[in-house]
Amino acid sequence: MPKLKTVKGVRDRVKVTGTGKLRRFRAGRRHLLTGRRAKLTRHMRRPRLVSPTEAKKIKALLPYT
């Protein structure tokens, strides 16, 4: 049976935690930050966990994790 290929875009955007959950970073932190309130930009620094319904789809794109 051939090897399964990892989707490289997902590999770069998502990290797997020690317990097997998926960690992602918030969108909207690249530019135009001066118009947003400081509290929002501060909260966007911290990573979030991927929801369980999406985690199932994303794990299919990361076969060897």
SEKOLRO-528213 format. One line per 10 residues: number of its first residue (from 1); their letters; for each residue x negated, y negated, z of N, C-alpha, C, CB. Coordinates in Angstrom, 3 decimals, decimal comma, always signed. Each point is the difference from the previous one (the first is absolute). Glycine has a CB too. Layout:
<nodes>
NUM	A	X Y Z X Y Z X Y Z X Y Z ~ ...
</nodes>
This chain:
<nodes>
1	MPKLKTVKGV	-0,840 +1,189 +0,000 +0,840 -1,189 +0,000 -0,882 -1,249 +0,000 +1,836 +1,249 +1,222 ~ -1,516 -2,252 -2,055 -0,856 -1,190 -0,075 +0,115 -0,861 +1,251 +0,241 +0,032 -2,480 ~ -1,237 -0,881 +2,635 +0,006 -0,933 +1,132 +1,084 -1,062 -0,200 -2,477 +0,390 +0,366 ~ +3,012 -0,882 +0,740 +0,982 -1,085 -0,056 -0,733 -1,330 +0,072 +1,775 +1,449 +1,081 ~ -1,313 -2,403 -1,853 -0,653 -1,307 -0,012 +0,655 -0,941 +1,001 -0,609 +0,331 -2,407 ~ -0,223 -1,079 +3,104 +0,466 -1,024 +0,932 +0,322 -1,270 -0,774 -1,382 +0,990 +1,874 ~ +2,467 -1,663 -1,525 +0,329 -1,291 -0,607 -0,859 -1,053 +0,694 +2,405 +0,717 -0,567 ~ -3,334 -1,291 -0,171 -1,020 -0,864 +0,598 +0,577 -1,285 +0,571 -1,628 +0,949 -1,593 ~ +2,688 -1,488 +1,006 +0,616 -1,209 +0,538 +0,584 +0,225 +1,373 +0,487 -0,724 -2,303 ~ +0,094 +1,880 +2,521 +0,557 +0,324 +1,306 -1,130 +0,253 +0,992 +2,063 +0,977 -1,082
11	RDRVKVTGTG	-3,109 -0,329 +0,632 -1,134 +0,289 +0,882 -0,623 -1,281 +0,546 -0,435 +2,097 -1,292 ~ +0,392 -3,137 +0,456 -0,594 -1,265 +0,432 +0,927 -0,787 +0,920 -1,286 -0,057 -2,128 ~ +2,586 +0,223 +1,984 +0,954 -0,810 +0,761 +0,439 +0,622 +1,313 +0,763 -0,883 -2,144 ~ -0,905 +2,183 +2,293 +0,551 +0,705 +1,151 -1,091 +0,820 +0,664 +2,272 +0,083 -1,081 ~ -2,310 -0,118 +2,399 -0,934 +0,832 +0,763 +0,802 +0,954 +0,871 -1,765 -1,826 -0,002 ~ +1,233 +3,027 +0,216 +0,668 +0,992 +0,826 -0,565 -0,088 +1,414 +0,390 +1,522 -2,002 ~ +0,487 -1,608 +2,999 -0,438 -0,089 +1,383 -0,382 +1,393 +0,505 +1,489 -2,016 +0,384 ~ -1,978 +2,081 +0,831 -0,410 +1,273 +0,571 +1,157 +0,961 +0,209 -1,852 -1,192 +1,091 ~ +3,059 +0,656 -0,878 +1,169 +0,853 +0,209 +0,707 +0,346 -1,297 +0,261 -1,017 +2,235 ~ -0,765 +0,508 -3,374 +0,591 +0,328 -1,292 +0,968 -1,029 -0,534 -0,278 +2,318 +0,628
21	KLRRFRAGRR	+0,487 -3,411 +0,113 +0,894 -1,053 -0,495 -0,766 -0,866 -0,989 +1,332 +0,001 +2,163 ~ -0,595 -0,771 -2,958 -0,609 -0,852 -1,015 +0,033 -1,452 +0,448 +0,684 +1,614 -1,800 ~ -1,816 -2,289 +1,645 -0,131 -1,391 +0,414 -0,203 -0,863 -1,232 -0,969 +0,682 +2,233 ~ +1,692 -1,807 -2,306 -0,105 -0,900 -1,142 -0,129 -1,422 +0,518 +1,357 +1,562 -1,466 ~ -1,775 -2,460 +0,599 -0,097 -1,409 +0,348 +1,150 -0,767 -0,622 -2,493 +0,182 +0,169 ~ +2,847 -1,281 +0,432 +1,143 -0,796 -0,456 -0,343 -0,736 -1,291 +0,775 -0,269 +2,381 ~ +0,228 +0,081 -3,209 -0,163 -0,767 -1,232 +0,117 -1,483 +0,313 +0,931 +1,903 -1,376 ~ -1,450 -2,732 +0,503 +0,165 -1,438 +0,140 -1,109 -0,701 +0,749 +2,373 +0,426 -0,078 ~ -3,573 +0,152 +0,115 -1,102 -0,616 +0,741 -1,115 -0,508 -0,916 +0,545 +1,501 +1,907 ~ -0,275 -1,620 -3,190 -1,073 -0,344 -0,930 -0,171 -1,505 -0,203 +0,428 +2,158 -1,122
31	HLLTGRRAKL	+0,675 -2,842 +0,890 -0,099 -1,432 -0,291 +1,295 -0,671 +0,403 -1,602 +0,417 -1,904 ~ +1,631 -1,744 +1,805 +1,150 -0,825 +0,377 +0,362 +0,163 +1,480 +0,844 +0,193 -2,350 ~ -1,846 -0,049 +3,191 +0,245 +0,208 +1,428 +0,246 -1,304 +0,747 -1,417 +2,030 -0,124 ~ +1,085 -3,166 -0,484 +0,179 -1,266 +0,708 +1,466 -0,359 +0,157 -2,188 -0,754 -0,882 ~ +3,032 +1,251 +0,010 +1,420 -0,304 +0,101 +0,754 +0,871 +0,982 -0,130 -0,746 -2,310 ~ -0,524 +1,764 +2,823 +0,664 +0,910 +0,927 -0,363 -0,354 +1,430 -0,014 +1,811 -1,732 ~ +0,885 -1,469 +2,643 -0,282 -0,328 +1,397 -1,111 +0,906 +0,528 +2,390 -0,764 +0,340 ~ -3,124 +0,250 +0,634 -1,180 +0,698 +0,498 +0,363 +1,329 +0,651 -1,108 -2,204 +0,341 ~ +2,251 +2,250 +0,302 +0,418 +1,238 +0,667 +0,182 +1,127 -1,012 +1,123 -1,349 +1,795 ~ -0,550 +1,018 -2,941 +0,224 +1,010 -1,029 -1,316 +0,519 -0,556 +2,170 -1,088 -0,571
41	TRHMRRPRLV	-3,095 +0,191 +0,264 -1,279 +0,444 -0,554 -0,805 +0,776 +1,025 -0,001 -1,967 -1,523 ~ +0,179 +1,637 +2,778 -0,697 +0,731 +1,061 +0,562 +1,419 +0,127 -0,439 -2,170 +1,223 ~ +1,755 +2,299 -1,319 +0,613 +1,317 +0,105 -0,291 +0,863 -1,220 +1,787 -0,999 +1,408 ~ -2,031 +0,372 -2,551 -0,292 +0,772 -1,199 -1,401 +0,585 +0,018 +1,577 -1,446 -1,239 ~ -2,411 +1,048 +2,172 -1,343 +0,562 +0,107 +0,016 +1,457 +0,427 -0,836 -2,262 +0,549 ~ +1,771 +2,601 +0,321 +0,008 +1,337 +0,574 +0,590 +1,012 -0,974 +0,192 -1,001 +2,281 ~ -0,770 +2,192 -2,337 +0,558 +1,009 -0,899 +1,311 +0,566 +0,522 -2,306 +0,559 -0,727 ~ +3,079 -0,005 -0,162 +1,289 +0,602 +0,329 -0,055 +1,485 -0,364 +1,230 -2,208 -0,388 ~ -0,311 +2,970 +0,934 +0,144 +1,393 -0,391 +1,027 +0,096 -1,132 -0,604 +0,782 +2,348 ~ +0,354 +0,122 -3,263 +0,923 +0,220 -1,104 +1,226 +0,722 +0,547 -1,900 +0,097 -1,701
51	SPTEAKKIKA	+3,084 -0,455 +1,216 +1,230 +0,636 +0,469 -0,014 +1,480 -0,379 +1,266 -2,186 -0,214 ~ -0,614 +3,023 +1,012 -0,053 +1,452 -0,255 +0,530 +0,410 -1,367 +0,250 +0,313 +2,422 ~ +0,744 -1,021 -2,958 +0,529 +0,376 -1,308 -1,004 -0,282 -1,109 +2,306 -0,459 +0,832 ~ -3,025 -0,656 -0,714 -1,010 -0,311 -1,007 -1,274 +0,797 +0,225 +0,962 -2,286 -0,219 ~ -1,230 +2,666 +1,468 -1,214 +0,758 +0,301 +0,002 +1,341 -0,717 -0,141 -1,127 +2,227 ~ +1,304 +1,722 -2,347 +0,102 +1,284 -0,686 -0,392 -0,134 -1,467 +1,813 +0,694 +1,585 ~ -1,365 -1,776 -2,229 -0,345 -0,241 -1,403 -1,488 -0,300 -0,163 +2,318 -0,857 -0,396 ~ -2,856 +0,062 +1,322 -1,395 -0,413 -0,118 -0,934 +1,168 +0,264 +0,629 -2,312 +0,701 ~ -0,266 +3,197 +0,225 -0,847 +1,157 +0,271 -0,089 +0,934 -1,201 +0,614 -0,175 +2,404 ~ +0,395 +0,165 -3,248 -0,066 +0,812 -1,226 -1,033 -0,567 -0,972 +2,421 +0,635 +0,291
61	LLPYT	-2,702 -1,925 -0,196 -1,003 -0,628 -0,871 -1,407 +0,140 +0,555 +1,731 -1,611 -0,752 ~ -1,848 +2,035 +2,020 -1,295 +0,200 +0,652 -0,109 +1,490 +0,382 -0,045 -2,428 +0,893 ~ -0,301 +3,290 -1,831 +0,111 +1,430 +0,283 -0,995 +0,540 +1,022 +0,833 +0,212 -2,278 ~ -2,004 -0,807 +2,435 -1,019 +0,592 +0,876 -0,237 -0,825 +1,250 -1,066 +0,986 -2,001 ~ +2,136 -1,479 +2,631 -0,168 -0,762 +1,232 +0,655 +0,720 +1,153 -0,077 -2,125 -1,298
</nodes>
